[in-house]
Amino acid sequence: MRTNSEPSGETRPAPRGAKRKPVGERELIWMMALLMALNAFGIDAILPALDTLATDLGAAGNDRQYIVGAYLLAAGIGTLVPGAFADRYGRRPVLFVALAAYIALSIACALATSFEMLVTLRAIQGFAAAGIIALPPAIIRDKVGGDKMARMMSLIFVIFLLVPAVAPSIGQGILMIVGDWRMIFVAMAIAGVGMSLWVYTRLAETLHEEDRQPIIIPKIVRHMTHAVTLRETIGYTLGSALVFGGLFGFINSSQQLIGEAFGAGDKFPLIFAICAGCMALANWSNSRIVERFGARRVSHLALFLFIAVAAAQAWFASQPGETLWTFVPLMAANMSLLGFIGANFGSIALQPFRHIAGAASSAQGFLRMTSGAALGAVIGQAYDGTALPLALALLATAVISLAFVLFSERGELFGPPQPETP
């Protein structure tokens, strides 16, 4: 019976198709990043249109947030599905199914005739296209491990986060040129077609023959349960779910908070881009230092700094008349710190599971996305015209995240670097 321990250097047969379509590390990083970025584009490009969309379809108040929240929550639930199939049939065919769903449902969203119909389609889209979120980490884990995986995931996040930085501007540009929010969903479908062609022509299968797992439901359940209950990793999965729940809360309410409460108006896409750009820059910085200092040392320090900045956010938000001049720098600082937390937490959590990387990535992605999306929806709905609910949520989620990490590490933080383990 196969265990989840790392191999001892034995020669392993190449995955099917590896010689037919070789892809270098740099191209693989770009490809995986832009695959994941389809998900980000599907969320952030529509943000500038939420007000117009809500007016056209008769949505009131905070209800507009469901366009984002339904997608995020359904995507988290959907991540349970593709991993087991990808461990059996390979990464490529499951990716194509997810991409096809993303394209078809983007077109369907463009044709929606009511707010309820659009929210339903967004939920189906998030669920069906979950493979574009769950599989890239498994593909990277097929190739590398240790702190090198953390470095590659950081580089992926650099490129991935450039999309949230520019997606609202793209959505705003479409609105200005075409004047129809439906064309934003058409743009999503076009992006999906482009990625499908790239994956089809360039990505070889990365799953090794010896790592293929049969579709046996009890065994899959055991693998997934193990991936989200192992003490050494569960704290990192739950910890990242919490801090990213705070981020999702910001995304859900960002248009109302920045565009309306702080009066930024049409400058909202630029301000959102600054915050997301800071997060991308932090991920690039992480990729340069993580193999030297180790994913644990870097992410633990970043989490302590995140708590300090969130405390400052809460203090400023509790003062009367807070302005963009205090909110944006502090929010950008915490998004930067997330750049030193997200990729590292995810790599640490996936490290022990090379032989079941697909199932493990799905299970951890499910727990991370559903918890984060649900928490983000609650935070977004708590919006009261000020930044205080968001600031308090960021502080609380970071403190609880630290408690989970302490549990996984048995009270000892700042562990040494981990070597690459293929």
Secondary structure, 3 states (H helix, E strand, C coil): CCCCCCCCCCCCCCCCCCCCCCCCHHHHHHHHHHHHHHHHHHHHCCHHHHHHHHHHHCCCHHHHHHHHHHHHHHHHHHCCCHHHHHHHHCHHHHHHHHHHHHHHHHHHHHCCCCHHHHHHHHHHHHHHCCHHHHHHHHHHHHHCCHHHHHHHHHHHHHHHHHHHHHHHHHHHHHHHHHCCCHHHHHHHHHHHHHHHHHHHHHCCCCCCHHHCCCCCHHHHHHHHHHHHHCHHHHHHHHHHHHHHHHHHHHHHHHHHHHHHHCCCHHHHHHHHHHHHHHHHHHHHHHHHHHHHHCHHHHHHHHHHHHHHHHHHHHHHHHCCCCCHHHHHHHHHHHHHHHCCCHHHHHHHHHCCCHHHHHHHHHHHHHHHHHHHHHHHHHHHHCCCCCCHHHHHHHHHHHHHHHHHHHHHCCCCCCCCCCCCCC
